[in-house]
Structure formats: structure tokens, C-alpha cells
Amino acid sequence: MKKIISGASILLAGSILFLSAFIATSNIFAPIASVSASYDRFWVMFSDTKISIVLVVSIITMIAGIALILWGNHESDKRRK
């Protein structure tokens, strides 16, 4: 049960970090007018501000949280049998 709770905490932290990276990018998104499509402008701004490192770390953190939840769930299933 401890692994499931810690995995959920890690997953929540990764999700908050992921969301904060998108919020930080959207705050400086408006002044850029060099790219025509708004979808492309968002990703150009994302790569120009080096926030993509934060995005990668948050994705790795979320994957680690999910893995820890699954590992804890698998162990608790073994104990019940």
C-alpha cells in the first residue's frame, strides 16, 4: 500500500510540473507573431524558452509514478493469493 500511495504522490507531482510548464509557455505565447499557425507558435515558443527540459522531466516523473503504482498493486495482489 505504501508503494501505491508514494506512486500516486509522484504521479501528482509530475502532473503539476507538466501543467506548470504549459502555463509558463502560454504566458509568453501571445507576443510571438513570426509563425502563422497558433499550434506551431506554441511549440516554437516551447523549444525557444528551454522549457522542454521541464516537460521531459515531468513525463519521466509521471511514468515513474505510474510504474510504482502498478508495482505496488502487483505486490498486493500476490499477497492476497
C-alpha positions in Angstrom: 0.0 0.0 0.0 2.9 2.3 0.7 4.2 2.0 -2.9 0.7 2.8 -4.3 0.5 6.0 -2.1 4.0 7.1 -3.0 3.4 6.4 -6.7 0.3 8.4 -6.6 2.2 11.3 -5.0 4.9 11.1 -7.6 2.3 11.0 -10.4 0.6 14.1 -8.9 3.9 15.9 -8.7 4.7 15.1 -12.3 1.3 16.2 -13.4 1.7 19.6 -11.6 5.1 20.0 -13.1 3.7 19.2 -16.6 0.8 21.7 -16.1 3.1 24.4 -14.9 5.3 24.1 -18.0 2.3 24.6 -20.2 1.1 27.6 -18.1 4.6 29.2 -18.2 4.7 28.8 -22.0 1.2 30.2 -22.5 2.1 33.3 -20.5 4.7 34.3 -23.1 2.8 32.9 -26.0 0.9 36.0 -27.2 3.8 38.3 -28.4 5.2 35.8 -30.9 3.9 36.5 -34.4 6.6 35.0 -36.7 4.8 31.6 -37.1 1.4 31.6 -38.7 -0.4 28.7 -37.0 -1.1 29.1 -33.3 -0.3 25.4 -32.7 3.1 25.8 -34.3 3.7 29.0 -32.4 3.1 27.3 -29.1 5.7 24.5 -29.8 8.2 27.0 -31.2 7.9 29.0 -28.0 8.2 25.8 -26.0 11.5 25.0 -27.6 12.8 28.6 -27.6 12.4 29.0 -23.9 14.1 25.7 -23.0 11.0 24.6 -21.0 11.1 21.4 -23.0 13.6 20.1 -20.4 10.9 20.6 -17.7 8.4 18.8 -19.9 10.7 15.7 -20.3 11.4 15.6 -16.6 7.7 15.8 -15.8 6.9 13.0 -18.3 9.6 10.8 -16.7 8.2 11.6 -13.3 4.7 10.6 -14.3 5.9 7.4 -15.9 7.8 6.5 -12.7 4.7 7.2 -10.6 2.6 5.0 -12.8 5.2 2.3 -12.6 5.3 2.5 -8.8 1.5 2.3 -8.6 1.5 -0.8 -10.8 4.3 -2.4 -8.9 2.6 -1.8 -5.6 -0.7 -3.1 -6.9 1.0 -6.2 -8.3 2.7 -7.0 -4.9 -0.6 -6.5 -3.0 -2.3 -9.0 -5.4 0.4 -11.5 -4.8 -0.1 -11.3 -1.0 -3.8 -11.9 -1.3 -3.3 -15.2 -3.1 
